[in-house]
């Protein structure tokens, strides 16, 4: 069953369930449907979350899109959707089983957030922990789900800390898997630099000089980790930000191009057309459902 949802974007704040520890929730796919209905939200709508969402599939297949990119999750797969990203469930949630973990920015300790790179953009690729790591992630999730349900067994402040610490273990484990799948130190440094400076420079040479690597090294590391060259990786990040601004704001193409480091609107429009296959105005109209 295809779930396309409306073109409009639903803003979804964090709403703690009655009796749940503030700042985090854990539930199954079926509970997600009931929760959405209770808040009068279409579970298949395009949405922008104000919190982190970890999606883990146990059985079946679940299709999702995050920031205009389609993903297919199979048993053992995880997807991490961060606050501010546009996401949508694209297949019937009743045809798969799995868990959803929600948590607010700031729920984890600063040390855990830094070590797990909680706020670091990574392209939101699905993770599939295998072997020893897969077993460890699965056990931590099971323990988190079990402890989350035992609210009455502990004082509230203790229960909150138990959930916080187990969630910390889970995200640290997932960060380890992400680091292994993402390649070596060269790519991780490049990734962080691009996230920080993509609106300032689109040149691989600038990043290579800044990080102390050769262009060839960055290109090889990015190809191994992300499946594309370093220049394509930068352009993809710029394109994503352009799409976000076109959808989320009323800024003109000229203003968006200027914000993203293009010398003028013509250069920005040419870049967008080459990378997206349509003009910025055409994309905005389509994304907002205004195209006849």
MOFENBEL-V877560 format. One record per residue. RES is the residue in three letters. SS is DSSP state (H for helix, E for strand, L for the rest). PHI is phi in degrees with one decimal (* if undefined). BURIAL is 1 if it has 9 or more other C-alpha atoms within 8 Angstrom, else 0. Layout:
BEGIN
res & ss & phi & burial
RES & SS & PHI & BURIAL
RES & SS & PHI & BURIAL
END
This chain:
BEGIN
res & ss & phi & burial
UNK & L & * & 0
UNK & E & -90.7 & 0
UNK & L & -116.6 & 1
UNK & L & -90.0 & 0
UNK & L & 70.0 & 1
UNK & L & -77.0 & 0
UNK & L & -73.4 & 1
UNK & L & -65.1 & 1
UNK & E & -105.3 & 1
UNK & E & -90.3 & 0
UNK & E & -80.3 & 0
UNK & E & -118.6 & 0
UNK & L & -79.7 & 0
UNK & L & -81.1 & 1
UNK & L & -123.1 & 0
UNK & L & -70.0 & 1
UNK & L & -71.8 & 0
UNK & L & -58.9 & 0
UNK & L & 82.4 & 0
UNK & L & -83.2 & 1
UNK & L & -64.1 & 1
UNK & L & -66.2 & 0
UNK & L & 102.7 & 1
UNK & E & -154.6 & 1
UNK & E & -145.2 & 1
UNK & E & -137.3 & 1
UNK & E & -159.6 & 1
UNK & E & -92.4 & 1
UNK & H & -59.6 & 1
UNK & H & -63.6 & 1
UNK & H & -65.4 & 0
UNK & H & -61.8 & 1
UNK & H & -62.1 & 1
UNK & H & -66.0 & 0
UNK & H & -63.0 & 0
UNK & H & -62.7 & 1
UNK & H & -61.4 & 1
UNK & H & -64.7 & 0
UNK & L & -100.5 & 0
UNK & L & 57.0 & 0
UNK & L & -119.0 & 0
UNK & L & -73.1 & 0
UNK & L & -64.8 & 1
UNK & L & -103.4 & 1
UNK & L & -77.8 & 1
UNK & E & -62.1 & 1
UNK & E & -141.5 & 1
UNK & E & -123.1 & 1
UNK & E & -88.0 & 1
UNK & L & -98.5 & 1
UNK & L & -150.5 & 1
UNK & E & -82.1 & 1
UNK & E & -131.9 & 1
UNK & E & -101.3 & 1
UNK & E & -114.1 & 1
UNK & E & -122.8 & 1
UNK & E & -100.5 & 1
UNK & E & -99.8 & 1
UNK & E & -137.0 & 1
UNK & L & 78.4 & 1
UNK & L & -130.6 & 1
UNK & E & -126.7 & 1
UNK & E & -101.3 & 1
UNK & E & -135.4 & 1
UNK & E & -124.2 & 1
UNK & E & -136.0 & 1
UNK & L & 50.6 & 1
UNK & L & 72.7 & 0
UNK & E & -117.0 & 0
UNK & E & -83.9 & 0
UNK & E & -134.6 & 1
UNK & E & -117.1 & 0
UNK & E & -101.1 & 1
UNK & L & -113.9 & 1
UNK & L & -51.5 & 1
UNK & L & 95.0 & 1
UNK & L & -86.9 & 1
UNK & E & -126.2 & 1
UNK & E & -134.8 & 1
UNK & E & -111.7 & 1
UNK & E & -101.7 & 1
UNK & L & -100.5 & 1
UNK & L & -55.0 & 1
UNK & L & 93.5 & 0
UNK & L & -79.1 & 1
UNK & E & -92.2 & 1
UNK & E & -134.6 & 1
UNK & E & -158.4 & 1
UNK & E & -78.0 & 1
UNK & L & -110.4 & 1
UNK & E & -141.7 & 1
UNK & L & -66.7 & 1
UNK & H & -67.6 & 1
UNK & H & -76.7 & 0
UNK & H & -94.4 & 0
UNK & L & -140.7 & 1
UNK & E & -123.7 & 1
UNK & E & 177.1 & 1
UNK & E & -125.3 & 1
UNK & E & -120.2 & 1
UNK & E & -119.0 & 1
UNK & E & -110.7 & 1
UNK & E & -154.9 & 1
UNK & L & -78.9 & 1
UNK & L & -57.4 & 0
UNK & L & 95.7 & 0
UNK & L & -69.2 & 1
UNK & L & -82.1 & 1
UNK & L & -66.4 & 0
UNK & H & -56.1 & 0
UNK & H & -64.8 & 0
UNK & H & -66.5 & 1
UNK & H & -59.7 & 1
UNK & H & -71.3 & 0
UNK & H & -64.7 & 0
UNK & L & -88.9 & 1
UNK & L & 52.3 & 0
UNK & L & -58.7 & 0
UNK & L & -100.3 & 0
UNK & L & -88.0 & 0
UNK & L & -64.6 & 0
UNK & L & -136.0 & 0
UNK & L & 81.5 & 0
UNK & L & 54.6 & 1
UNK & L & -74.8 & 0
UNK & L & -62.0 & 1
UNK & E & -111.7 & 1
UNK & L & -131.6 & 0
UNK & L & -61.1 & 1
UNK & L & -127.7 & 0
UNK & H & 61.2 & 0
UNK & H & -61.5 & 0
UNK & H & -64.4 & 1
UNK & H & -62.0 & 1
UNK & H & -63.5 & 1
UNK & H & -64.8 & 1
UNK & H & -62.4 & 1
UNK & H & -63.1 & 0
UNK & H & -65.4 & 0
UNK & H & -64.5 & 1
UNK & H & -62.1 & 1
UNK & H & -60.8 & 0
UNK & H & -67.7 & 1
UNK & H & -61.8 & 1
UNK & H & -61.6 & 1
UNK & H & -64.7 & 0
UNK & H & -67.5 & 1
UNK & H & -60.9 & 1
UNK & H & -77.7 & 0
UNK & L & -94.5 & 0
UNK & H & -59.4 & 1
UNK & H & -74.9 & 0
UNK & H & -82.7 & 0
UNK & L & -139.0 & 0
UNK & L & -58.0 & 0
UNK & H & -55.1 & 0
UNK & H & -64.5 & 0
UNK & H & -71.9 & 0
UNK & H & -59.6 & 1
UNK & H & -61.1 & 1
UNK & H & -68.8 & 0
UNK & H & -62.4 & 1
UNK & H & -62.5 & 1
UNK & H & -60.9 & 1
UNK & H & -71.2 & 0
UNK & H & -67.3 & 1
UNK & H & -63.7 & 1
UNK & H & -61.2 & 1
UNK & H & -61.5 & 1
UNK & H & -62.7 & 1
UNK & H & -69.8 & 1
UNK & H & -67.5 & 1
UNK & H & -63.3 & 1
UNK & H & -65.2 & 1
UNK & H & -64.9 & 1
UNK & H & -65.3 & 1
UNK & H & -63.3 & 1
UNK & H & -60.2 & 1
UNK & H & -63.6 & 1
UNK & H & -67.5 & 0
UNK & H & -76.7 & 0
UNK & L & -85.2 & 1
UNK & L & 97.5 & 1
UNK & L & -89.6 & 1
UNK & H & -63.5 & 0
UNK & H & -61.0 & 1
UNK & H & -68.4 & 1
UNK & H & -62.5 & 1
UNK & H & -66.2 & 1
UNK & H & -62.9 & 1
UNK & H & -58.4 & 1
UNK & H & -64.8 & 1
UNK & H & -66.2 & 1
UNK & H & -63.6 & 1
UNK & H & -61.6 & 1
UNK & H & -79.6 & 0
UNK & H & -121.5 & 0
UNK & L & -62.5 & 1
UNK & L & -83.1 & 1
UNK & L & -97.3 & 0
UNK & L & -144.8 & 0
UNK & L & -112.7 & 1
UNK & L & -100.7 & 0
UNK & H & -61.3 & 1
UNK & H & -57.3 & 0
UNK & H & -65.0 & 0
UNK & H & -69.2 & 1
UNK & H & -61.2 & 1
UNK & H & -65.1 & 1
UNK & H & -63.6 & 0
UNK & H & -92.4 & 0
UNK & L & 82.0 & 0
UNK & L & -112.8 & 1
UNK & L & -80.8 & 0
UNK & H & -58.5 & 1
UNK & H & -63.1 & 0
UNK & H & -64.3 & 1
UNK & H & -64.7 & 1
UNK & H & -64.7 & 1
UNK & H & -65.1 & 1
UNK & H & -64.4 & 1
UNK & H & -70.7 & 1
UNK & H & -62.1 & 1
UNK & H & -68.2 & 1
UNK & H & -87.3 & 1
UNK & H & -113.5 & 1
UNK & L & 77.9 & 0
UNK & L & -149.5 & 1
UNK & L & -74.3 & 1
UNK & H & -63.1 & 1
UNK & H & -63.8 & 1
UNK & H & -62.4 & 0
UNK & H & -63.1 & 1
UNK & H & -61.7 & 1
UNK & H & -61.8 & 1
UNK & H & -62.8 & 0
UNK & H & -68.0 & 1
UNK & H & -63.8 & 1
UNK & H & -61.9 & 1
UNK & H & -60.4 & 1
UNK & H & -65.7 & 0
UNK & H & -61.5 & 1
UNK & H & -63.2 & 1
UNK & H & -60.5 & 1
UNK & H & -67.2 & 1
UNK & H & -65.5 & 1
UNK & H & -82.6 & 1
UNK & H & -85.5 & 0
UNK & L & -126.4 & 0
UNK & L & -102.1 & 0
UNK & L & -61.1 & 1
UNK & L & -72.4 & 0
UNK & H & -60.3 & 1
UNK & H & -61.9 & 1
UNK & H & -66.7 & 0
UNK & H & -66.1 & 1
UNK & H & -58.7 & 1
UNK & H & -64.3 & 1
UNK & H & -63.3 & 0
UNK & L & -95.9 & 1
UNK & L & 89.6 & 1
UNK & L & -88.4 & 1
UNK & L & -67.9 & 0
UNK & L & -160.6 & 1
UNK & H & -65.0 & 1
UNK & H & -64.6 & 0
UNK & H & -65.3 & 1
UNK & H & -62.9 & 1
UNK & H & -62.1 & 1
UNK & H & -62.8 & 1
UNK & H & -59.0 & 0
UNK & H & -64.6 & 1
UNK & H & -63.6 & 1
UNK & H & -65.4 & 0
UNK & H & -89.7 & 0
UNK & H & -107.2 & 0
UNK & L & 81.9 & 0
UNK & L & -157.8 & 1
UNK & L & -76.1 & 1
UNK & H & -57.0 & 1
UNK & H & -64.1 & 0
UNK & H & -63.9 & 0
UNK & H & -64.0 & 1
UNK & H & -61.5 & 1
UNK & H & -62.1 & 1
UNK & H & -66.2 & 1
UNK & H & -64.5 & 1
UNK & L & -92.7 & 1
UNK & L & 73.5 & 1
UNK & L & -98.0 & 0
UNK & L & -78.5 & 0
UNK & L & -78.2 & 0
END
